[in-house]
Amino acid sequence: MTSSLLFRSALVSSGTRFATRSIYSTSSVALNGTTRVTKKNGKKLEEEEFDHSTPCLSKGIPSDFNSPPLLPGLLQSVKEILGQDSTPTTIQALSLKHVMNTSSAGSGWKEYLLASETGSGKSMAYLLPLLQDLKHTELASSGSPRKTSGRPLNPRALILAPTHELSRQLAVFAKKLSHIIKLRVRCTSRANTQSTTKNNATASKMKTTTDAVFDNANTNIDASVGGGGRASQEVDVLVGTPMKLLELERGKGWNWEQRAHEKALRFESKKTEDSATAQSPPRKFWVDEPEMSLEDVEWVIIDEADILFDPDFEASTSQLLADIAAAKGRPVPLLPVSSVAVNDMRPTPDSPQPISYPFHLLLTSATIPNSLSNYLSIHHPALVRLASPRLHRLPGTLRTEHAKWTGGNKDADIERRIRRVWAEDAITHAKIKLSKIIVFCNKKSKVEQLSAFLDARGVACVSLTGDADARKMGNNHHLDGFLKSNDSSSSASGSRPSKSPVVKAGLSNPAVTPHILVTTSLLSRGLDFSAEIKHVFIVDEPRNMIDFLHRAGRAGRAGESGKVVVFGRAEGRGSGRTQEMRRRVRELT
């Protein structure tokens, strides 16, 4: 699972025009970019650019939430979350117009892409049509019992996310939206428990015993949502990572052979003087019985689609989609790994045949790399693309600022900048909590080094990387104080949160209560952070502007003000790269 937790940031970007149908809001926005190759210091530099076409007006986009088209109970939930006078964001309005009428009964399976800037409410944009259609289907079939496969879980919709943290947050938000219309939402990313199969099945049915070289880290992945017994558990929406959902569908340990082979390759590549010490004794390992059936799946949502179709996740995502199609009696070819990464392909008469899945497929993302764009053009030409005017732009409420390294200790420069932010808070907002800050680094070693330095200097912080022990607890408590509270208005929905609360005794001391979160790109995707996150520090040069957009987008969400501070050299070696970064950041505003 470790490889699936570390995002591949070097997303390749080379330009080609869309060959598929596109629908835009108040402007026609090309989701693709072009690639310009320039030379700097004698070296080639590949640069992503996003091509925004001339604005053109489009009519008929809803300006408010109404019933119809929304079910009364769903509309009531929206008002509870956003407020009585709330209005949809652009991407939500586009979804209400074009996706809301999608039905699982007799109208054919549809494919959509929802693309808009960070913090624009994409979660609500896809959840509203999903929940509404599931409820309509349930009401239409009332009195007819659902067929069960004999497996505990029989979901009607799957939501795929790249991390367990995002899976949990999405599940909580979906529950808030659906609590009045009474749909069942569950998340696969829960605390470790013993396998239900191991506890309740007979020995012959419980496992297939094999001798394998097995990575110990993989034994600590989250247990399934089963939690006891193999009785069927009705669930409408199941949220999780592709790998976790594959474990439920195929049985925990289904890919032990592949993981054993990968570990063997790591041993072979590791040169040691004593070859005997480089070997690990084989372990007995079982493959649990599957706990989930895919026959009833009507919707698949792929959140952060550019990551889930990136090479790190592509194999598990494509495998899961193919398994759903096969379970529904409509098998599709399983594309080879890296089919998305071949980004210089354009549709030709000899291109692979389009894939038609027997379920509604909806992708969403704040950035669309050209590799993904071309993949969709070739394999999903009927997919409808809905984009907001500010796609591939920074939120309008987010300011950018560039900080100079002094030439001394960079960690000390970061600390001084943190204390400067708090000093400004004390002058400007005397009765408001001090700002909380997310610091993004490129490497785990940098995260650990910086957090240790800040702790020693009396600045309490939370550090998080892909293999942190805190991530194995099955909940998001390791991010308490940073993620948006479940009790407050949901900025993931696109609403404007209420004003920050007045300071409570003992909570405003940054030496005691962590106000700093130091992490990698692991937490840059989809997560809805508290309105107290006013600043994002980018202390390592982003690998590309896609990475920059997602990191910066953790602040300035849902209309709230924010600032992203980019550190770099003002002079000397490396200053040219800093100037280039400044130019590219300006193009995103």
N, C-alpha and C positions, 0 to 999 in steps of 0.2 A: 504493500500500500504506500510505501514511502515515496516511490517515484510518482505516484498519482497525487501526492500532496505538494510537490514542488513544481510550481508552474514553469513551463518553458517560456521564457520571456522573449526569445529571439524569434518573434513572429515575422515570417517573410512577407514582403509586400511588393508585388509587381503588378502593374496596372492592366486592366482590361475592362471593357464596358459590360454592364449587365446584359444578359440575353433574355432575362425573364421579366415578367410583368411587375411594375412598381407603382405604388400609390403613395403620394406624399401629401403633406398637410399644406401649410401656407407657402411652402417653397419646394421646389423640386431638388432633392438632395441626392447626389450620386454617392452610393455607399462605398464604392470602390475608390481607391486612390491611384495615383500614378507614381512611378518610381523614377527618381532622377539620380543619376550617378555623377557625382562631382569628384574633384580631386582636391585633397588637402595635404600639404606637406609630402606630396608625391605619392599619396596613397588614395585608393578609391574609397569613397564613402557612399554607402547606399542610404538613401533618405526617403522616409515615408512622407507622402503628401496626400491630402484629402481634397478631392475636387468637388467644390460646392457650385452648383449651377445657378443660373439666374432665377430669383424667386418668381413663382407664379401662383396665383390664388386658386384655391380649391373650395368648392361649395359643399354644403351639407354635412359638415362635421358637427356633432352635438356640442352644445355649450354648457350642458348641465347633466346631472344624473337624474333620470326619470324612471317611473314605472307606468307603462312599459317604456323601454324594453326590459328593464330589470324587474325581477320578481319583487314583490313588496317586502319580503323578509330580507332579501339581499340588499335592497335599497336602504332599509332601516340600518343594517350593519354598516353600510358605507357612510351614512350620516353620523352614526355613533363614532366612527373612527376619524372621519375628516371634519365633521362639523355640519350643521344644518345648511349653511350657505356655501358649502364646498362646490367647486366646479372641476371638471376633469382636466388633467393636463393634456397636451397635444397627443401624446402617444396613447393615452387612455381614451380620448375622443375617437381617434382612428380605430382603436380596437372595438369601441362601442358600435361604430358604424359598419365595420367590415367583418369582424370576427364574431360578434354577439349572436348573429343569426345562424351561425354554424350549428348543425344538428347531427346527432349520431344516428338519426332514424331516416334512412332512405335517400339522403341527399348527396351521398358520396363522401369520401374522405378528403379533407382539405389540408393544405399546408400553408403556414404563415411564418413570416419573420417580423418581429417587432424590434426596431432598432432606434434607440434614442440616448441622449446624454445621461450621465450618471445622476442619480437622485431625481429622476423624472417620473417615477411611479410605474415602472414596467411590471413589477410584481402584481399590482392591482390590475394592470392592463390585461394580463393573461388570466388572472384568477377569476375575474368577473364572468367572462364567457365560459370558462371551464366549469365553474361551480353551477352556473345557471343551466348549462346543457345537462350536466349530471342530474340535477334536480328534476328537470323536465322529463328526462328519460325514466327516472325513478317513478314519477307520478304517472307517466303513461303506462308503465308496466305494473302498477299497484295491483295487488291481488295475485300476481304471478310470482311465485317464489324464484329466487335466483338459483341457477344451477351451480352446484359446488363441485370442485374437482377432487375433494378429499384432502386437499392441502389447507393449512391454517389460514393463509392469506389469499384473497381473490380480489385484488384492487381493480377499480374501473379506470383509474388514471394514475400515471406516474409523473412525478416532477424530479428531474435530474439536476443535481448541483455539484460543483467541483469539490466542495469541502463539507465536512460534517457541521462546522459552525453555521454555514449558510443554510444547510438542510434544516437544521433545528429552527433557525429564525424564520425561514419560509413556512415551515409547518405551523408554528405559532400564529403567524399572520393569517394563514389560510383558515385556521380554526376560528380566529376572531371574525373573519368574514362570513363563515358558514354556520355559526352557532345558532342563528335563528332559523335557517332553513333546514337544519339538522342533517348535515352531511358528516361523515366520519373521516377525519384526517389523522394520519399517523406518520411518525418519522422513524426511519430505520436506525438513526444514530443515537442509540441509548447506551446506558451503562453496561459494562461487561457482566454477563450472567452466564451460568452454565447453559450449554446447548439443550434445547428442548428435546431434540431427537435423542441425545445421549442419555437423558434422564428417563424417557418414557417409551422408547422403542425397544424391541427385542434386539438381541445381539446381532442376529443375522440381518435384520433390517436397519440396524443403527449405523453401521459403518462398513466401508470397504478398507481393510487393513493393508497398508503398503509400507515398504521400507523406503524412506526418502531422506534426502538431505534437505532440511527445512529451516528456513530463517526464523529464529526465535521471535523476532519483532512482529511477525505476522500472526502469532498466537494471541496477540493482545488487541485485535481489532474488535470493534463494537459488536455485541451480540445482536441477534435479530429481534424484531419487535414481538416475536411469539410470546416469550415470557412464561410459558408453562402449558403443557398439554398440547394436543394436536387438533383440538376442536376448531372448526371453521370460525374465523373471526371476520365479521363483515367490515370492510374498509372501502371507502370510496376513493380517497386520494392517499397515495403513499409517496413520501418524499425521502430521497436519499441520494448517495453517490452512485455512479454506475457500477462500481465494483461491489458495493454493499448489496445492491439490488440483484446483481448476478449471483452473489452468495445465497440469497434467499431463494432464487429461482432454480439454481443448479445444485445447491447444497454446499455448506461451508467446507472449504478445502478442495473444491472442484478443480482448481488449477494448481494443485500441489506439485504436479510434475513439471509444469512450466517454471514455477518458482524455484524448485530444486535445481533445474537446469541452469537458471540464471545464477544461482548461488555457486554452482560448480564452476561456471565460467569466471566468476569473480575470484574463486580460489586459484584457478589456473593462471589468471593474469597477475596474481599477487606473488611476486618473487620473494622467496624466503630461503635462508640457508638450510633450514631443516624442513624438508618437504613434509615430514610426518606431522609436524605441528601445524601445517597449513590445512590439514584435513579435519573434518568434523565427522564424528561417528554418525552413521545413519540413524534416523529416528522413525519410530512407528507413528503413522499418522492416519486418521480416519477421514472419510468423506461423509458428511452428514446427509440425511435425506433432504430433498428440497422442501421448502416451507411455503413457497408462493407459486400460484398458478397465474399465467398471463393470458388466459383465454378470454377474460372479460375486459381487457384493456381497451378503452375507446379513445383515450387521449394520452399523448406523451408530450410533456413540456421539457424543453432543454434550456435551462437557465445558464447564462454565461456560455452561449453556444460556441464562441470562438475558442474558448479554453477546452470545452468538452469534445471538440473536433480537432484539437491540437494533438500532435503525436503522442504526448504523455497520456492522454485520455482516449484517444481515437479508437483503439482496439476494443476497450471495454464498452464504450458507447455504441459502436457499430454492432458488436456482438449482442448486446441487449436488445437493440432494435430488431435485429434479425431473429432473435429468439421469440420476440413478441409476435412477429409476422408468422413464424412457423407454428407457434401455439394456436394461432387463429386460422390455421389451414391455408395460409397464403405465403409460403416461403419466398424469400428474396435472396439474391446472391450476397454473400458476405464480402465486402470490399477489402482488398489487401490493405494492411497497415501502411500509412504514409500516402494514401491516395489523396488526402486533403493537402498534404505538404507539397505535392507537385503543383505548384501554383502558377506555372507558366503555360499550363494547358488551356486551350480555348475550345469551345464546342466545335466539333467538326463532324462530317458524315461518319467518320470511323470512331467517334467517341463512344464510350460505354453507354448502354441503354439506360434510360431513366429508371429510378427505383420508385415503386408505388407501394407505400406501406398501407396495410389494412387498418388504419387508425388515424385520427387527427394528429398532425405533427406541428408543433409550434415552437419556434426557436426565438430566443431573445438575447440581446447583447447591447452594450454601449459602444462597442467597436467591432467593425467587420473587416478583418484582414482580407486581402485579395485572394489568399489561398482558399479561405472559406467561401468567398463570393464565387470563385470559379468552380469549386466543388458543387455548390448549389445550382449553378447554371447548367452543369453537365448532368448531375444526377437527379435534380429536382426542378426541372424547368417550369413546372406549373405552380411553383411556390409563389405566393403573393407577399411582396415586401412592403412593409409599412414603416416609414421613417419620419422622424421629427426634423424640424429645420436646423436644430443645433447639434445634430449628430456629428461626432468627431470634433466637438468644441467643448471648451471648459464651460461649466455653469456660469451664467451671467453674474451671479452674486459672489463668485470666487475670484479674489485678487491674487496676482502673482508678485512675488518679490524675490530678488536675488541677493544672497548673502555671500560675502567674500571670506575665504579662509585667510587667517592671519599669517600663515606660514609656520605656525607653531603646532601645538597639540590640537588636532581637529576635534577630539572629544571635548576639550575645554571650550573651543569655539561654539560647539553645540550647546553646552551647558549655559554659556553666557547668553546665547540667543533665547534659550528657554526662560531664563530669569528676566530677560528684557520683556518677553511677552507678559509675564506675570506682573512685572512692575507697571506696564501699561494698563493691565486689567485693574490693578489697585487704584490707579488714578482715574480711569474712565468709568469703572463699574464697581464702586466701593462695596455695594451690597450684594453683588453677584458672585457666584463661585468663580474661582480661577479657571482659566481655560485649560482644557485637557488637549494634549498634543499627541499625534501619531508620528513617529519617526520611522521612515522606511529606509532599509539598508538592502544591499544586493545579496549579501552572504550571511550565513548563520554565524560564522566567526565574528563578523562585525557586530551583529546583534548582541552576542554574548559579551564582547569587549566593551561596547558602549554602555550596556545596561549595568555592568559591573562598575564602570567608572562613575556613572551617575549615582548609583547606590552609595558608593564610597563618599561621594560629595554631598550626601544628604538629600538627594532627589530620588524619592521612591518611584520605581517604575515596574511595569510588567513587560517581560520579554517573551516572545513567542516565535518559535520556528516549527517546521513540519513535524519533528520528532519529539517535541516537548512532552513531558509526562502529563502536564495539565490537560492535554488534548485527549487523553485516554480515559477521562472520567465520565464520558457519556453525557455531558451537559456543557453549557456555555458559561458556567460560573467563573471560569478563568478570565473572562472578559467583562465581569461585573464592573460597572462604573464607566465602561466605554461604549458598549453596545446600547442601543436605544432601549429604554425600559418598556416592558410589555404593557405597562399601565398608562403610558403616555400616548399621545397621538402618533400615528405611524408615519414617519417621514418616508418609509418605503412606499407608501401609497401615493406620495406626491403632495401630501398636505403640508401646511406650515405648522410646525410644532409650536406649542405654547411657550411663553417666555421662560427662561431658565429660573428655577426656584431660588429663593433666598438661601444663603449659606446656613447649614446646620452645624451646630457645635461639633468640632472634632473632624469634620469632613473636608475642611479647606486647607489643612496643613499638608503641603506637598511632600514634607519629609516623612509623614506617617501614612497618608492615603495616596496611593499611586495616581498621579496625574499624567504620566508619560507611558505610552505604549510603544515599544520598540519591536519591530517585526520586519518580515520580508514581504514579497508580493503575495504571500499566502493569504493575507487578510485584505488584499486590495480589490477583491472581487465580490460585488453584490451585497456585502454586509451593510446594514443600516446602522450607522453609529449615532451616538447621542448628539443632541444639539450643542452639548458642551464642547464637542470637538470643533474648535474654531480654527485650528492650525494643523497643517500637514507639513512636516519637514522631509525633504528629499535630499539625503546627505550623500548618496552615491549616484553617479550619473545614470539615469535610466537607460536601459539597453535599447529602447526605442520609444517612440511617442505613444504607442498603444499602452505600454507599461506606464508611462507618465500620466496619461489620461485617467487610468484606473486608480492609481495612487492618489493623485490630486483630488479625485472625485469623492474621497471619503469625507471631505469637508465641503461646505457650501451646498448642502443638499436641501431639496424641497424648498427653495427660496430663502434659506438661511444664509447669512453672510459668512464668509470664511476666507482664509488666506493660505496659499501654498508657498513655502519658502524653499528655494532651490539653492543649494550650496555649490560653490565652484571657485576656481582660481581667477583672480583678477589680473595677474601678470605672471610672466615666467612660463615654465613648462606646464602644459595643460590648459593654459588660458585660452588658446584658440578653440579648444573643444567647448569651453564654457561659453564663449561668444556665439558659437554655433548653436548651442543649446538655447541660449536666450532668443535667438532669431526664430528657432522652431517653436518655442513656447509662445512667442508673440503671435504666430500664425494660428494658434488654437483659441485665441480670445475673440 
